[in-house]
Amino acid sequence: MNKTLNILLIVLALALIAYNVTMVDFQNPLEGDSTVALIGILAPLCAIALLLIFRTSKKIEQKVEGK
């Protein structure tokens, strides 16, 4: 996976987070559709963490192969 695709996926995940934040009812955040929105916020956060770990592992791999 190249760097451009990685950045694009991170941007899409951030867009999903922004959309789901608008769906949360902050008066009752654990009731109704707000629960789904909170799950919709956590899932892209996990995806971003995985993408950043993958990107870091690729950088390490390139340094090891370069030696």
C-alpha positions as CSV (number, residue, x, y, z in Angstrom):
1,M,0.0,0.0,0.0
2,N,1.5,3.3,-1.0
3,K,1.7,6.5,1.0
4,T,-1.1,8.2,-1.0
5,L,-3.6,5.4,-0.4
6,N,-2.7,5.4,3.3
7,I,-3.3,9.2,3.6
8,L,-6.5,8.9,1.7
9,L,-7.9,6.2,4.0
10,I,-6.9,8.3,7.1
11,V,-8.8,11.3,5.6
12,L,-11.8,9.2,4.9
13,A,-11.8,7.9,8.5
14,L,-11.5,11.4,9.8
15,A,-14.5,12.4,7.6
16,L,-16.5,9.5,9.1
17,I,-15.6,10.6,12.6
18,A,-16.7,14.2,11.8
19,Y,-20.0,12.9,10.4
20,N,-20.7,10.7,13.4
21,V,-20.0,13.5,15.9
22,T,-22.8,15.4,14.3
23,M,-25.2,12.5,15.0
24,V,-24.4,12.2,18.7
25,D,-27.0,13.6,21.1
26,F,-24.8,15.0,23.8
27,Q,-27.7,15.2,26.3
28,N,-28.2,11.4,26.2
29,P,-25.1,10.0,24.5
30,L,-25.7,6.4,25.4
31,E,-29.3,6.1,24.2
32,G,-30.8,5.4,20.7
33,D,-28.9,6.5,17.6
34,S,-26.2,8.2,19.7
35,T,-24.9,4.7,20.7
36,V,-24.5,3.9,17.0
37,A,-22.8,7.2,16.4
38,L,-20.4,6.5,19.2
39,I,-19.5,3.1,17.7
40,G,-19.2,4.9,14.4
41,I,-16.6,7.2,16.0
42,L,-14.6,4.4,17.6
43,A,-14.4,2.2,14.5
44,P,-12.6,4.9,12.4
45,L,-10.3,5.7,15.3
46,C,-9.2,2.0,15.4
47,A,-8.7,2.1,11.6
48,I,-6.5,5.1,11.9
49,A,-4.5,3.5,14.6
50,L,-4.0,0.4,12.5
51,L,-3.0,2.4,9.4
52,L,-0.4,4.4,11.4
53,I,1.0,1.1,12.8
54,F,1.2,-0.3,9.3
55,R,2.9,2.9,8.0
56,T,5.4,2.7,10.9
57,S,6.2,-0.9,10.2
58,K,6.8,-0.2,6.5
59,K,9.3,2.5,7.5
60,I,11.1,0.1,9.8
61,E,11.1,-2.5,7.1
62,Q,12.6,-0.1,4.6
63,K,15.4,0.9,7.1
64,V,16.2,-2.8,7.8
65,E,16.4,-3.7,4.1
66,G,18.5,-0.6,3.4
67,K,21.3,-1.8,5.7
